[in-house]
Amino acid sequence: MMGTIDSSSTVATWHSGFSSAPSMSQPRPILSEFDIIFAGGGTAACVAAGRLAACDPSLKILILEAGEHTLDQAAHIQPYQYFTHQAPTSTTLTANVGNPSSRLNGRAPIVQSGHCVGGGSSVNFMIYTRAPASDFDDWGADGWESENLIPLMKKLETYEIQPDGPTHGDSGPINVSHGGCTTGIWEEFVHVGTTYHKRPYSDDTDDLETCNAYSPWAKYIDGTTGRRSDVAHHYIYNQAHNPNLQLWVGKLVKRIIFEDKRAVGVEFTRDPVSCPDADQSSNIVRALKFVVVCAGAFGSPAILERSGIGAERVLKQCGIEQLVNLPGVGENYQDHIGCFVPYFAADGAVTLDPLWRGEESVVQESLAQWKSNGKSLIAQNGCDAKIKWRPDEDELRAMGSAFQTPWKEFFQDRPDKAVAIFGLCAGYIPLSSALPLRNYMSAGYFTLYPRSVGSVHIRLGENGKEVLDFTTGFLDDPSDIVPLNFGYKKMRELLRRMPSYRGEVPAGHPCFSDGSAAVCSETSGPVDLTAPDIIYTAEDDEAIDRFHRDNIPTAAHSLGTCAMKPESEKGVVDARLNVYGVAGLKVADMSIAPRNVGTNTHSTALLIGEKAALIIAEDLGIDLRATC
């Protein structure tokens, strides 16, 4: 059907235009001309470009992506393989190294970002959560109110679990399901949560308002095929028949080309990771209508700064002539932080550990079933249950005075805002050869609205080459560590009451002193549901605090560095995604989010892509709502 995106089709080949365009020497030639150039091929870019191309196939659209193709590659389409992208040798993720922080006991944190076609959509954990509707109302951007965004949320998804839900879609490109099978131990987690933790059960805590209830955890997995449901395959690769939609991989965008402060093209080189032996000389491609920067919370501010858009201090240090004074570029960095802490699980528990260890008989048997009918643990991420948690009065008291200010100022009168997500994973991803060949389960907890804020800029290193100047801000606000410390304790109480519990894996927990009631060890089974909680001493609390400062990782939910706010408030783009001070240039990715969102951010990135497509279509005089 003309103007629609076929969510079911994939293609065997992808014609990527000039994806292997020869390098050019000075003077820099124009390789070709396009109506719209997307600088970056991540989640939002694929959604926006794919939607526009499907609506008007005559539009000449180019996506420049630094990473490589993901078409039909097992590591990207087989859900259980998401852990492979975390490997130190992986080229599908970029490890962005932050500046050392005293709040992290001198540690230099690492935050990953996608580096392949589809970006995070092709490599993430496929966890489906959505922010409360009020988060978007809080952004205060005209046209981005929740009432205007809910139709787009529905448009982009096929929610297989309950297709007739009022806030879910039933015919969109992205499939949401419970995966190819369930692990079983999630039911134990929910039972303990609804009895010991005294929270209700809900079938759906992603209806944009329900909070503080235990629920199944949906996934971006096609329930029929068992494949990852990503933007690369369902917005871009399925349009290989359209020669006007081109995808050039291995292309790193350096800067925007301007004529009289109008964006008219981009300069790019071959990406040194994707093309390590290639000529690194620059090339230029021209945009007749728009350049849309979609390089994420790290790449987008860097492209703007290299183009002369940013704070004078940053640009001067790098020897870049300022085109537009926008001091908000690279500021307002926000993220979520949390942990997956390992526990031993019963021998009979169903977990993903045998698959993740690569046990040949298990892998082959599971693959055979998956290829036959889309089922088996191949079509799983292990994360089957969660709670969007808000503390009750007793828990607030236990959290102490340090959390009272954020509670009273932000959470108390907003019952749809969760403080953190607590979830169970059937397996332990950071598998080590030092660990026994056992079954494991992990307690996951990460905070949703931390108060700390960081920044992302470019600077010149000691060798005169560009490097990242990245301050995460993690735990800079003293209140941010409080729900993490409490989350460790509460999740431990939940798991030690589950029938499959067989103790803690000491190497993945705080180091408690001998004789402490909190000492971690293997055990033969769970405690009773009515057993008393572990009593932690002040020394134990210090160990938990130290554990988090020494180890707490990112959730890789980076956002905010090209914020959609008024220019006077250090905004970078307006509500139409236009970069202040220039023409023909937009930003469309998670970097535009002015405030944090209470969710795994993939759902928000999808939404930004759909909204960007709508905005660009309106600017071009195309009625996207009516035809696509």
Protein Blocks (a to p, Z undefined) as FASTA:
>chain_A
ZZiacfkbccfbdcehjmlgccdddddddfbacfbdcedjbfklmmmmmmmmmmmmmbcc
ddddfbdcfehpaklmmmklmmmmmpmkbckbccddddddfklnopacdddddddehijm
lmmnoiacdddfklmmmnopghiafklmmmmmmmmpccfklmmbfkbcfkbfbdcdebjb
dehlmmmmmmmmmmmnopacdfblcgopaghiacdddddddfklopacdfklmmmmmmmm
pmkbccdehiacfbdcdeehiafbdcddddfklmmmbcfbdcddddfkbccdfebjmlmm
mmmmmnopacfklmmmnopacfbdcfkgopaiacdddddddddddfklccfklmmnopak
lmmmmmmmmmmnopajklcghiabdcdddddfklmmmnommlmmmmmmmmmmmmkbcfbd
cdddeddfkacfkbccddddddddddfbdfbdcdddddddfkopacddddekpokamklm
mmmmmmmmmmmmmmmmpfklgbjafklpccddehiakbccddfbdcdfklccddddfklm
mmmmmmmmmmoccehiaghjlcccdfklopabdfkopaehiahiacddfklpmbdcdddf
klmmmmmmmmmmmmmmmmnopafklmZZ
